[in-house]
Amino acid sequence: MTLLTRFRENKPLPNSLYRQINQHFKYYWANNRLSQVQKDNDFINTLPRSIKRGIIVHYLFDDVFYNFRFFFNPQKNKESKFLYDVAFGLKPRHFSEKDDENVIYDEEEEVLEMYFITQGTVGIGYHMY
Protein backbone atom coordinates (compact mmCIF):
# COMPACT_ATOMS: atom_id res chain seq x y z
CA MET A 1 0.00 0.00 0.00
CA THR A 2 2.86 2.32 0.82
CA LEU A 3 4.41 1.70 -2.58
CA LEU A 4 1.21 2.80 -4.31
CA THR A 5 1.18 6.11 -2.47
CA ARG A 6 4.71 6.90 -3.65
CA PHE A 7 3.42 7.23 -7.21
CA ARG A 8 1.04 9.98 -6.11
CA GLU A 9 3.46 12.04 -3.99
CA ASN A 10 2.36 10.29 -0.75
CA LYS A 11 -1.31 11.02 -1.41
CA PRO A 12 -3.22 8.26 0.43
CA LEU A 13 -5.41 5.76 -1.39
CA PRO A 14 -9.15 6.43 -1.28
CA ASN A 15 -10.74 4.47 1.59
CA SER A 16 -12.99 2.44 -0.71
CA LEU A 17 -10.03 1.33 -2.84
CA TYR A 18 -7.97 0.57 0.26
CA ARG A 19 -10.80 -1.61 1.63
CA GLN A 20 -11.15 -3.48 -1.68
CA ILE A 21 -7.43 -4.26 -1.82
CA ASN A 22 -7.40 -5.28 1.83
CA GLN A 23 -10.45 -7.55 1.43
CA HIS A 24 -8.93 -9.18 -1.66
CA PHE A 25 -5.72 -10.13 0.11
CA LYS A 26 -7.43 -11.22 3.32
CA TYR A 27 -9.55 -13.63 1.30
CA TYR A 28 -6.62 -14.73 -0.85
CA TRP A 29 -4.32 -15.50 2.08
CA ALA A 30 -7.05 -17.29 4.01
CA ASN A 31 -8.00 -19.49 1.03
CA ASN A 32 -4.72 -20.04 -0.84
CA ARG A 33 -4.24 -23.80 -0.74
CA LEU A 34 -0.74 -23.53 -2.14
CA SER A 35 0.66 -21.19 0.50
CA GLN A 36 2.83 -23.88 2.10
CA VAL A 37 3.63 -26.03 -0.94
CA GLN A 38 4.98 -23.60 -3.49
CA LYS A 39 7.30 -25.01 -6.15
CA ASP A 40 10.29 -23.33 -4.47
CA ASN A 41 9.58 -24.92 -1.06
CA ASP A 42 12.66 -26.94 -0.02
CA PHE A 43 10.64 -29.51 1.94
CA ILE A 44 8.27 -30.17 -0.94
CA ASN A 45 11.15 -30.30 -3.43
CA THR A 46 12.85 -33.09 -1.43
CA LEU A 47 9.79 -35.34 -1.77
CA PRO A 48 9.58 -37.83 -4.63
CA ARG A 49 7.61 -36.56 -7.61
CA SER A 50 4.76 -39.03 -7.09
CA ILE A 51 4.24 -37.87 -3.50
CA LYS A 52 4.32 -34.18 -4.49
CA ARG A 53 1.78 -34.88 -7.20
CA GLY A 54 -0.36 -36.82 -4.74
CA ILE A 55 -0.37 -33.98 -2.19
CA ILE A 56 -1.34 -31.39 -4.77
CA VAL A 57 -3.73 -33.34 -7.00
CA HIS A 58 -5.27 -35.94 -4.69
CA TYR A 59 -5.37 -33.97 -1.45
CA LEU A 60 -5.30 -30.17 -1.83
CA PHE A 61 -7.33 -29.89 -5.05
CA ASP A 62 -9.22 -33.18 -5.24
CA ASP A 63 -12.56 -31.42 -4.71
CA VAL A 64 -11.89 -28.88 -7.48
CA PHE A 65 -10.81 -31.54 -9.97
CA TYR A 66 -13.82 -33.68 -9.02
CA ASN A 67 -16.36 -30.84 -9.19
CA PHE A 68 -15.04 -29.82 -12.61
CA ARG A 69 -14.25 -33.37 -13.76
CA PHE A 70 -15.81 -32.84 -17.19
CA PHE A 71 -13.27 -30.10 -17.81
CA PHE A 72 -10.20 -31.64 -16.14
CA ASN A 73 -10.94 -35.35 -16.74
CA PRO A 74 -9.11 -36.45 -13.57
CA GLN A 75 -9.54 -40.18 -14.28
CA LYS A 76 -7.64 -39.86 -17.55
CA ASN A 77 -5.10 -37.36 -16.20
CA LYS A 78 -4.63 -38.70 -12.64
CA GLU A 79 -1.05 -39.85 -13.29
CA SER A 80 -0.08 -37.10 -15.72
CA LYS A 81 1.75 -33.88 -14.92
CA PHE A 82 -1.18 -31.87 -16.33
CA LEU A 83 -3.30 -31.64 -13.14
CA TYR A 84 -0.22 -30.92 -11.03
CA ASP A 85 0.81 -28.04 -13.27
CA VAL A 86 -2.75 -26.68 -13.49
CA ALA A 87 -3.07 -26.67 -9.69
CA PHE A 88 -0.35 -24.03 -9.42
CA GLY A 89 -2.50 -21.72 -11.54
CA LEU A 90 -5.59 -22.07 -9.34
CA LYS A 91 -5.92 -18.94 -7.24
CA PRO A 92 -8.74 -18.04 -4.86
CA ARG A 93 -10.87 -15.09 -5.93
CA HIS A 94 -13.88 -13.48 -4.29
CA PHE A 95 -16.17 -10.98 -5.92
CA SER A 96 -18.42 -8.63 -3.99
CA GLU A 97 -22.16 -8.48 -4.39
CA LYS A 98 -22.04 -4.68 -4.36
CA ASP A 99 -23.11 -3.20 -7.70
CA ASP A 100 -19.99 -1.09 -8.13
CA GLU A 101 -17.61 -3.98 -7.33
CA ASN A 102 -19.19 -7.05 -8.89
CA VAL A 103 -18.18 -6.92 -12.55
CA ILE A 104 -15.60 -9.60 -13.32
CA TYR A 105 -15.02 -8.66 -16.95
CA ASP A 106 -16.44 -5.68 -18.74
CA GLU A 107 -17.37 -5.57 -22.41
CA GLU A 108 -14.37 -5.73 -24.78
CA GLU A 109 -11.95 -6.21 -21.87
CA GLU A 110 -9.07 -8.64 -22.42
CA VAL A 111 -9.67 -11.94 -20.62
CA LEU A 112 -6.60 -12.94 -18.61
CA GLU A 113 -8.03 -15.57 -16.25
CA MET A 114 -10.46 -18.45 -16.32
CA TYR A 115 -12.86 -18.79 -13.38
CA PHE A 116 -14.28 -21.97 -11.87
CA ILE A 117 -17.25 -20.89 -9.76
CA THR A 118 -17.41 -22.98 -6.58
CA GLN A 119 -19.88 -20.89 -4.61
CA GLY A 120 -22.51 -18.28 -5.38
CA THR A 121 -24.05 -17.27 -8.65
CA VAL A 122 -22.83 -15.51 -11.74
CA GLY A 123 -24.70 -13.65 -14.41
CA ILE A 124 -23.86 -12.61 -17.92
CA GLY A 125 -25.20 -9.41 -19.35
CA TYR A 126 -24.48 -6.45 -21.54
CA HIS A 127 -24.97 -2.72 -21.45
CA MET A 128 -27.44 -1.02 -23.77
CA TYR A 129 -26.86 2.61 -24.61
Residue pairs with C-beta under 8 A, 6 or more apart in sequence:
1 13
1 18
1 21
4 13
5 11
5 12
5 13
12 18
13 21
20 96
20 101
23 94
23 96
24 94
27 92
27 93
27 94
28 91
28 92
28 93
29 35
31 92
31 94
32 91
32 92
33 60
33 61
33 90
33 92
34 56
34 60
34 87
34 88
34 90
37 44
37 52
37 55
37 56
37 60
38 44
39 45
39 88
44 52
44 55
47 55
52 84
53 81
53 83
53 84
56 83
56 84
56 87
56 88
57 65
57 74
57 78
57 83
57 84
57 87
58 78
60 87
61 83
61 87
61 90
64 90
64 116
64 118
65 72
65 74
65 83
66 74
67 116
67 118
68 116
69 75
71 116
72 83
72 86
74 83
77 83
90 116
93 113
93 115
95 101
95 102
95 104
95 120
96 102
104 115
104 122
105 111
107 126
107 127
115 122
